[in-house]
Amino acid sequence: MNNKGVTVWLTGLSGAGKTTIARRIEAELKARNYQVEVLDGDLIRTWLSQGLGFSKKDRDINVRRVGFVANLLSRNGVVVIAAMISPYQEIRDEIRAINKDFVEVHVNAPLELCEARDVKGLYAKARSGEIKGFTGIDDPYEVPLHPEVVCESGEETVEESAKKVIGTLEELGYVRVAVEYQI
């Protein structure tokens, strides 16, 4: 299948639901026979950006690396779903500028909900001062100015959020509308 690639950039606080939504989108698009790759922030830090810290400079380097890989894949027909906190507007704009086909998705959830979902205890460590520069606690998260999609993960199911993103990809011509056959 010869597809037009696209980078779908899911941004939001830790615990907002980016990876969960990304995996649901991935499953749906793979079921439709699309080539899909998920670039998950945690996995990227383990393999591609190992050794980088969480200073603004290191975060920007990490996001640039993911943006570069996403661009390579998407220009070769892959639907790339990047699930990254990517807290700074300026660097997200930079990634949009280098990725010709780019859809920004803000996965929005209240901080209290993100903290409640935090199975790793990172928010508690940040609040106690154990972790410095944690997004949403003592480092800013800059809400996207003009995302193509906003998923309200505290109010929508994962399926509803994924459907919103896929619907936008259909509207923009990156994926074909699914046809349900009735017999």
BELHU-V970902 format. One line per field, one symbol per residue. ss: DSSP state (~ for helix, > for strand, _ for the rest). psi: psi as a letter, one per 40 degrees, with the letter a starting at -180 (. if undefined). Layout:
ss = ???
psi = ???
This chain:
ss = _____>>>>>>______~~~~~~~~~~~~~~____>>>>>~~~~~~~________~~~~~~~~~~~~~~~~~~~____>>>>>_____~~~~~~~~~~___>>>>>>>__~~~~~~~____~~~~~~_______>___>_________>>>>_____~~~~~~~~~~~~~~____________
psi = hhihiihhhhiiihededdddddddddddddefihhhhghddddddddfheiafidddddddddddddddddddefehhhhhghdgehdddddddddehdhhhhhhhhiiddddddegdefddddddeedhifhheceiihhhidgidihhgeediiddddddddddddddeediihhhhhh.
